[in-house]
Amino acid sequence: MSANTHGGSREIALEQAQEGMVLAQALNDAGGAVLLAEGATLTAASLAALRRRGVERCSIVAEEAPDPAAWAHAEQELARRLERLAVLFRTTPPEGSGAQLLGLLQRYRQGGQA
């Protein structure tokens, strides 16, 4: 197993990190500058940026049993954000750059890469 467990956190390879995981310790670059603060939630964008900077490992908060209420809330929030995009782009023609932007934003909101 490539993950080390320490108290309420575990160290993992960045390749194992997933969106939604929470950092147990701040991530710093070689010069000591903070890249991501302790408690930050990893996103697709932050994971990509960390890979570009050559970060190999991170310490994440140990997972607890999934909370069904939190999961339901996250699903509702996603639906609300997608509905808001639909309202904002309601007059956008189905062809063209506006529709492309809408598609990119929807994929981003759903956790895909834009």
N, C-alpha and C positions, 0 to 999 in steps of 0.2 A: 504494500500500500504506500502511495507516495504522499500522503497527507499526514502531518504531525499534529497531534492534539495537545493543547495546553490550556487547561482550565476551561473557560467558556469560549475559546477560540481554537482555530486550527489553521496551520500553514499549508497552503496548497500551491501547486504550480499554476502559473497564470493561465495555462491552457485549460485547466480544470475550472477556472472561475466562470461564473455565469451571471447574466443580468439578474439584478435583484439581490445578489449577495451583499452583505454589509461588511465593511472593513473593520477589523478589530484593532488595527494599528494603522497609523498614517503611513502612506507610501512616499518616500523621499527619493530625489534623484541623487546622483553621485556627489553633487555639490551641497547636499543637505536641504535643498528647496523642497517644500511640500508639493507633491503632485496631486495627492488626494488625502483629505483629512480623515482621521479616525471617525468612524460612524457613517462615512459616505456610502451610498448605495451604488453599486456598480451598474453602469449602463453599457449599451453596445458601443457608444461613442467613447466612454472612458476606457473600456477594455481595449479598443482599437488604438487609442492614444498611448496606453501603457505598453502595448506590444511594440509600437513604433519607437518608443523610448528604451526598449530593451529590458523592461522589467520582466523578471522570470518567475518570481514568487510573491505571494501576498498572504496576509493573515486575515482570515474572515471570522466573523462571529459564528460559533457553532450553531448548526441548524437545530431548531426545536421542531416539535411535531407541528405540521401545518395547521394553521388556525382557519377553520372553515369560514368564520365571519370575516376575517381579513381577506381571504381569497375572494369571497363574494363581493366585498367592497371594492377590491381591485378590478374585478370584472365590470362592476357598475361604473367605475370611474373611466375605464377604457371605453365602454359604450357611450358614456356622456361626451368624452372627448371626440370620438368618431362622429357622433351626431352634430357636435359643434362645427366640425370641419364641413359636414354636409351643408349646414346652414351658411357658413361663410362662402362656400363655393357653389351655392345653389344656382347662380346665374352664369356659371362658367360653361362655355360650349364644350361638348364631349371631345372635341379635337383641339389640339393646340397645347401651348405651354401651360396654361392654367390647369388643364386636366392632368398634365404630366406632374405638375407640382402637387396637386391633390393626391395623386397616386403615391408619390414619394412620401408625403406626410402621413398618409394612411398606413403605409408599410412601416414607417418609423414608429408610429404610435403602437402598432401591433408587435413591435419588437424585431422587425426585420431590418435589414440594412437598406438604406436609401439608395 
